[in-house]
């Protein structure tokens, strides 16, 4: 975990800031441009951030698309944009149908009013007048009912299509917010969840942010290779997920780093949850079933802070990061709760010295 991975803005309006940047630079607010600036904004991809900054305010769409292809891959973005456009087309078709129906109803209402006015204007009206009026209304009503049935059928068809498009769009959004290795939420989803935590201020006293980091993970990669490291990351993710409630938010925020947002528990209860995760991992055997090679022990350090200890998501993250730093510095494989007394140990220190 590095200091550059912490949220860069105290404001919760990440979307607003990115949109403002796009507008200031004269860049079209397309979904693929937003994704590109988002990755640069959170600082998770240093080379991308540098190259995007080098383009300056004269960046062309072709240059932006080239960066997206190089660093993000454009296939998923193109699919999301295509589904989004399809949803807009279906919505416009439905609105057009509703406008036509409204015009038709206005005409029918006008016909009813004119007929009633003609009948009421006659002091002495004949049977023929009544017969003609009834025939006119019956014919108009019959046509209206038939047209109404067709409208209902058409609207139902459009609504079903829109529901399908929405499901597709929701699925692509889920994929975009999921870490492909661990199947947990990714950094993008975590930033959104952390920002949203302060939208429900009454729950803050029983809301906590836990930051966790696998101990000495670099040694595992160096000793056994990245494929083994990836398997261990996936296993650690499964252990964390299995030891918290289903409603607890768990994300892989980068490398060997994880974040957990727990709501509805006191600080002491959060400590018990963290210790349950830590002990479950500490007692887990990481071994190659074919060769018998032992990859472990694999341990994890955790630091956490309660939402009521911070005035915003940036401060909450910083508090939890201080607690995690303290856990690493104190010997790793432990859980530390943030307290102002340990902030002094963090100030001016180089986190990289204690990374791992």
C-alpha positions in Angstrom: 0.0 0.0 0.0 1.4 3.4 -0.9 0.4 6.9 0.0 -0.5 7.5 -3.7 -3.3 5.0 -3.4 -5.2 7.2 -0.9 -8.2 9.2 -2.3 -6.8 12.4 -3.7 -9.9 14.6 -2.9 -11.8 15.3 0.2 -14.9 16.0 -1.8 -17.4 13.2 -2.4 -18.3 14.6 -5.8 -15.8 12.7 -7.8 -18.0 12.6 -10.8 -18.6 16.3 -10.7 -14.8 17.0 -10.6 -14.1 14.8 -13.6 -17.0 16.3 -15.6 -15.6 19.7 -14.7 -12.2 18.7 -15.9 -13.6 17.4 -19.2 -15.6 20.5 -19.8 -12.6 22.8 -18.9 -10.4 20.9 -21.4 -13.1 20.9 -24.1 -13.3 17.1 -24.1 -16.6 15.4 -25.0 -18.3 13.8 -21.9 -18.4 10.3 -23.4 -18.4 7.3 -21.1 -15.0 6.1 -22.4 -13.5 9.6 -21.8 -14.9 9.5 -18.2 -13.4 6.1 -17.6 -10.0 7.3 -18.8 -10.0 10.3 -16.6 -11.3 8.3 -13.6 -8.4 5.9 -13.8 -6.0 8.9 -14.0 -7.8 10.7 -11.2 -7.5 8.0 -8.6 -3.8 7.6 -9.4 -3.9 3.9 -9.8 -2.1 3.9 -13.1 1.0 6.2 -13.0 2.0 5.9 -16.7 -1.6 6.6 -17.8 -1.7 9.7 -15.6 1.6 11.0 -17.0 0.6 10.5 -20.6 -2.9 12.0 -20.1 -1.3 15.1 -18.5 1.2 15.4 -21.4 -1.7 15.8 -23.9 -2.8 19.0 -22.1 -5.8 20.9 -23.1 -5.3 20.2 -26.8 -6.1 16.4 -26.6 -8.0 15.1 -29.6 -10.6 12.3 -29.3 -8.3 10.1 -31.4 -5.4 10.6 -28.9 -7.7 9.8 -26.0 -9.0 6.7 -27.7 -5.4 5.6 -28.3 -4.6 6.0 -24.6 -7.8 4.0 -23.7 -6.8 1.2 -26.0 -3.3 1.1 -24.6 -4.1 1.2 -20.9 -7.8 0.2 -20.4 -8.8 -1.8 -23.4 -11.7 -0.4 -25.4 -13.9 -3.5 -25.9 -15.8 -3.2 -22.7 -16.3 0.6 -22.9 -17.6 0.2 -26.5 -20.1 -2.4 -25.4 -21.4 -0.2 -22.5 -21.8 2.8 -24.8 -23.6 0.6 -27.4 -26.0 -0.7 -24.7 -26.5 2.8 -23.4 -27.3 4.2 -26.8 -29.8 1.3 -27.3 -31.5 2.2 -24.1 -31.9 5.9 -25.2 -33.4 4.7 -28.6 -35.9 2.5 -26.8 -36.8 5.3 -24.4 -37.3 7.8 -27.3 -39.6 5.3 -29.1 -41.7 4.9 -25.9 -41.9 8.7 -25.4 -43.0 9.1 -29.0 -45.7 6.5 -28.6 -46.9 8.3 -25.4 -47.0 11.6 -27.3 -49.1 10.1 -30.0 -51.5 8.5 -27.5 -51.9 11.9 -25.8 -52.7 13.6 -29.1 -55.2 10.9 -29.9 -56.9 11.2 -26.5 -57.1 15.0 -26.9 -58.9 14.5 -30.3 -61.3 11.9 -28.8 -62.1 14.2 -25.9 -62.8 17.1 -28.3 -65.2 14.9 -30.3 -67.1 13.9 -27.2 -67.4 17.6 -26.2 -68.6 18.7 -29.6 -71.2 16.0 -29.7 -72.5 16.8 -26.3 -72.6 20.5 -27.2 -74.7 19.8 -30.3 -77.2 17.7 -28.4 -77.5 20.2 -25.6 -78.0 23.1 -28.1 -81.2 21.6 -29.5 -84.3 22.5 -27.6 -86.3 20.0 -29.6 -84.2 17.2 -31.0 -85.4 14.3 -33.2 -84.8 10.6 -33.0 -82.5 11.0 -36.0 -80.2 13.4 -34.1 -79.9 11.0 -31.2 -79.4 8.1 -33.5 -76.6 9.9 -35.4 -74.9 11.1 -32.3 -74.9 7.5 -30.8 -73.6 6.1 -34.1 -70.8 8.7 -34.1 -69.8 8.1 -30.6 -70.0 4.3 -31.0 -67.8 4.4 -34.1 -65.3 6.7 -32.5 -65.2 4.7 -29.2 -64.7 1.4 -31.1 -61.8 2.9 -33.1 -60.4 4.3 -29.9 -60.6 1.0 -28.1 -58.9 -0.8 -31.0 -56.2 1.9 -31.2 -55.8 1.7 -27.4 -55.2 -2.1 -27.5 -52.5 -1.6 -30.2 -50.9 1.1 -28.1 -50.9 -1.0 -25.0 -49.3 -3.9 -26.9 -46.7 -1.6 -28.4 -45.9 -0.1 -25.1 -45.6 -3.5 -23.5 -43.2 -4.6 -26.2 -41.0 -1.4 -25.7 -41.1 -1.8 -22.0 -39.9 -5.4 -22.2 -37.1 -4.4 -24.5 -36.1 -1.5 -22.2 -36.1 -3.9 -19.2 -33.7 -6.2 -21.1 -31.4 -3.3 -22.1 -31.4 -2.2 -18.5 -30.4 -5.7 -17.3 -27.6 -5.7 -19.8 -26.4 -2.3 -18.8 -26.5 -3.3 -15.1 -24.5 -6.4 -15.9 -21.8 -4.4 -17.7 -21.7 -1.9 -14.8 -21.2 -4.8 -12.4 -18.4 -6.1 -14.5 -16.8 -2.7 -14.7 -16.9 -2.5 -10.8 -15.5 -6.0 -10.2 -12.0 -7.1 -9.7 -11.4 -9.9 -12.3 -9.0 -11.9 -10.1 -10.8 -12.0 -6.8 -14.4 -11.3 -7.9 -14.6 -8.7 -5.2 -15.5 -5.0 -5.8 -12.6 -3.0 -7.4 -11.1 0.4 -6.5 -13.6 2.2 -8.6 -16.5 0.6 -6.7 -14.7 1.2 -3.4 -14.3 4.9 -4.0 -18.0 5.3 -4.7 -19.0 3.2 -1.7 -16.7 5.2 0.6 -18.0 8.5 -0.6 -21.6 7.3 -0.2 -20.9 6.4 3.4 -21.2 10.0 4.5 -24.5 10.5 2.7 -26.1 8.7 5.6 -24.6 10.6 8.6 -26.9 9.0 11.3 -25.2 5.6 10.7 -21.6 6.8 11.0 -21.2 5.9 14.7 -21.7 2.3 13.7 -19.8 2.4 10.4 -16.2 1.4 10.0 -13.5 1.3 7.3 -11.0 -1.6 7.5 -7.9 -1.6 5.4 -6.0 -4.9 5.1 -2.7 -5.8 3.5 -1.1 -9.2 3.1 2.2 -9.4 4.9 5.4 -9.8 3.0 3.5 -10.5 -0.2 6.4 -9.4 -2.4 8.5 -12.3 -1.0 5.8 -14.7 -2.0 5.8 -13.4 -5.6 9.6 -13.4 -5.8 9.9 -16.9 -4.3 7.1 -18.7 -6.1 6.1 -16.5 -9.1 3.1 -14.3 -9.8 0.7 -17.2 -10.8 1.1 -18.5 -7.2 0.7 -15.0 -5.9 -2.5 -14.6 -7.8 -3.9 -17.9 -6.4 -3.1 -16.7 -2.9 -4.8 -13.4 -3.5 -7.9 -15.1 -4.7 -7.8 -17.4 -1.6 -7.3 -14.5 0.8 -10.3 -12.7 -0.9 -12.4 -15.8 -0.3 -11.4 -16.1 3.3 -12.3 -12.4 4.0 -15.6 -12.8 2.2 -16.5 -16.0 4.1 -15.9 -14.3 7.5 -18.1 -11.3 7.1 -21.8 -10.9 6.7 -23.2 -10.9 3.1 -24.1 -7.2 3.4 -20.6 -6.2 4.2 -18.8 -4.4 1.4 -15.4 -6.0 0.5 -13.1 -4.7 -2.2 -9.6 -5.4 -3.6 -8.2 -1.9 -3.9 -4.9 -2.8 -5.6 -2.1 -5.3 -5.4 -2.3 -7.2 -2.1 -4.6 -4.5 -0.5 -8.2 -5.0 0.5 -10.8 -2.6 2.0 -13.9 -3.6 4.1 -16.8 -1.3 4.9 -18.7 -2.6 7.9 -22.0 -1.0 9.0 -24.1 -1.7 12.1 -21.2 -2.7 14.5 -19.4 -0.9 17.3 -15.7 -0.5 17.4 -15.3 -3.5 19.7 -17.4 -5.7 17.4 -15.4 -4.6 14.3 -12.2 -5.7 16.2 -13.7 -9.1 16.7 -14.6 -9.3 13.0 -11.1 -8.3 12.0 -9.6 -10.8 14.3 -11.8 -13.6 12.9 -10.5 -12.8 9.5 -6.9 -12.6 10.6 -7.0 -15.9 12.6 -8.8 -17.7 9.7 -6.0 -16.7 7.4 -3.3 -17.4 9.9 -4.5 -21.0 10.4 -5.0 -21.7 6.6 -2.5 -24.0 5.0 -1.2 -22.7 1.6 0.3 -25.8 -0.1 0.7 -27.1 -3.6 -1.3 -30.4 -3.6 0.9 -31.9 -6.3 4.4 -31.0 -5.2 3.8 -30.6 -1.5 5.5 -27.2 -1.5 4.3 -24.9 1.3 3.7 -21.3 0.3 2.8 -20.1 3.8 2.5 -19.0 6.4 0.3 -16.2 4.9 -0.8 -13.5 7.3 -2.5 -10.2 7.1 -2.4 -6.9 8.9 -5.5 -4.8 9.4 -6.2 -1.2 10.5 -9.6 0.3 11.0 -11.3 3.5 11.9 -14.9 4.4 12.8 -16.8 6.8 10.6 -17.5 9.1 13.5 -13.8 9.7 13.9 -13.6 11.5 10.6 -15.4 14.4 8.9 -15.3 12.9 5.4 -14.2 9.9 3.3 -10.7 11.2 2.8 -10.0 11.6 6.5 -11.6 8.2 7.3 -9.3 6.6 4.7 -6.3 8.4 6.2 -7.2 7.2 9.7 -7.5 3.6 8.7 -4.3 3.9 6.8 -2.5 5.2 9.9 -3.9 2.2 11.9 -2.7 -0.2 9.2 0.8 1.4 9.1 0.9 1.0 12.9 0.0 -2.7 12.6 2.8 -3.3 10.0 5.3 -1.4 12.1 4.3 -3.2 15.3 5.2 -6.6 13.8 2.5 -7.4 11.3 -0.2 -10.1 11.6 -2.4 -8.0 13.9 -5.3 -5.6 14.0 -5.0 -2.0 15.1 -7.9 0.4 15.9 -7.2 4.0 15.0 -6.5 6.4 17.8 -5.1 10.0 17.7 -2.2 8.9 19.9 -0.7 6.8 17.0 -1.0 9.5 14.4 2.4 10.9 15.5 4.1 7.6 14.6 2.8 8.0 11.0 3.7 11.7 10.4 6.7 12.2 8.1 7.4 8.4 7.9 8.0 6.6 4.6 5.2 4.0 4.3 7.3 2.1 1.7 9.8 1.2 4.3 7.1 -0.9 6.1 5.3 -2.1 3.0 4.6 -5.8 2.8 
